[in-house]
C-alpha cells in the first residue's frame, strides 16, 4: 500500500474555491478510472492547511496514475487552478506502509521492499 499526500496552505477566504476545484478534479479522475483525492483539514496548526490523500495498491499503480494525471490537459488545468488558491510552497509525501520493525523484533530495523526486516 502506498499513500500519496499533497500538502498545501490554502489562502484565507479561498477554501471554497479550492475545494470546488478539487471536487471537479475528482469527477474527472473518477471518469478516467483514477483514484480521487480525499481532502483533510487540519484541526490544529497553521490556518487553512490542506492535505490531499490518495492510496494506491503498489508503486507501479501510483506511477501509472501520476503519469495519467499529468498527461491529461483538463486535469492539469484544474490542478494549476487549485495552486492559484494556495500560499507558500506545497510539498508531497509518498508513504510506503506502516512500519512493523519496532516491537516485532525488539530492535529498530528497516523494512526492505520485499517486506523482510533487516537490522
Protein Blocks (a to p, Z undefined) as FASTA:
>chain_A
ZZddddddddehilmmmmmmmmmmmmmmmmnopacddddddfbdcehiacdddddfbfkl
mmmmmmmmmmpmklmmmmmmmmmmcgcjddddddfbdcfkgojlopacdddfkopaeZZ
